[in-house]
Amino acid sequence: ATDWRSQPIYSTRAHVFQIDPNTKKNWVPTSKHAVTVSYFYDSTRNVYRIISLDGSKAIINSTITPNMTFTKTSQKFGQWADSRANTVYGLGFSSENHLVKFAEKFAEFKEAARLAKEKSQEKMELTSTPSQESATGDMQSPLTPESINGTDDERTTPDATPNSEPRAEPSQNALPFSHSSAINKHWEAELAALKGNNAKLTAALLESTANVKQWKQQLAAYQEEAERLHKRVTELECLSGQANVIKSHKTELNQTIEELESTLKAKEEELERLKEEVDNANQLQAQRDALTEKLQETETRNKDLESQLAELEQRLESSQLEQEAFRRNLKTLLEILDGKIFELTELRDNLAKLIEGS
């Protein structure tokens, strides 16, 4: 069992369900979350299996047979019936692609199981043919060890015939005693070979008898299986009156599932839109933070410029005061200079008059 369990052929993840054994209508979840569902090849029995484990518990252990059918009931849900387990398995996938891939693998391994079954039947027929031929050959004589031994006794009668022929005509061909003993040894060897063949035929007969018993047991098992299937068909016929109700309920469930899927799709689209808006808001927030930082830098620079402007205004005001004081001083000097000039003019005039008077 470790060979086929350690090497899955194909694996996927799905939610596992089983049909309610009491109502045969409702689905009962067998896994709380999505689990791994795998196809395996059992080389010891030459069969394909679907196996799923939830922890250490096997929630699916289904052998694929040629009469199984995997049905897709919706875009993400499929089911198949397992008569050996007397249940119906259902799988809910996350997407339609996973469902289609699982259905393709189911059909592929179902065909492989059919071919393997045909090969095993041909092999059984080939192995059973020699036994049937030996049994047919034995049917020409009574099928008892005594009859087989009787046949050997009848076949040993030629021992007397070659000895009697020389004795019947001694004049024509008189055989030496040594030659006669050699012939007797030859026929004794033939007799031993015939006895060996009889032993082999007896063993083949016993093997054929055992095979017949085994086939009878298999036939009885097949008859029991046929009776069970007949009872099952009768039960299904009794339940056929509820088929319309089940179909309508199934249609309603499919419609509900489609509505929920459409709602889920709309919610997913809305979620994508909200994600885009959040991304845009994050970008705007980043731009706002950058602008705020630039504004703070600008305000800081503006304060520096205002302080420099105030300092320049103070310097300008002090410079104006200095200029005003300089103007006043200059005006005072001009007034003094005008007085001096006026005095010098009077002095010149007086000197001129003095010069003229002298």
Secondary structure, DSSP 8 states (H G I E B T S, - for coil): -HHHHHS-SEEEEEEEEEE-TTTSSSEEES-SS-EEEEEEEETTTTEEEEEEEETTEEEEEEE--TT---EE-SSSEEEEEETTTTEEEEEE-SSHHHHHHHHHHHHHHHHHHHHHHHHHHHHHHHHHHHHHHHHHHHHTS-SSHHHHHHHHHHHTGGGHHHHHHHHH-TTT----HHHHHHHHHHHHHHHHHHHHHHHHHHHHHHHHHHHHHHHHHHHHHHHHHHHHHHHHHHHHHHHGGGHHHHHHHHHHHHHHHHHHHHHHHHHHHHHHHHHHHHHHHHHHHHHHHHHHHHHHHHHHHHHHHHHHHHHHHHHHHHHHHHHHHHHHHHHHHHHHHHHHHHHHHHHHHHHHHHHHH-
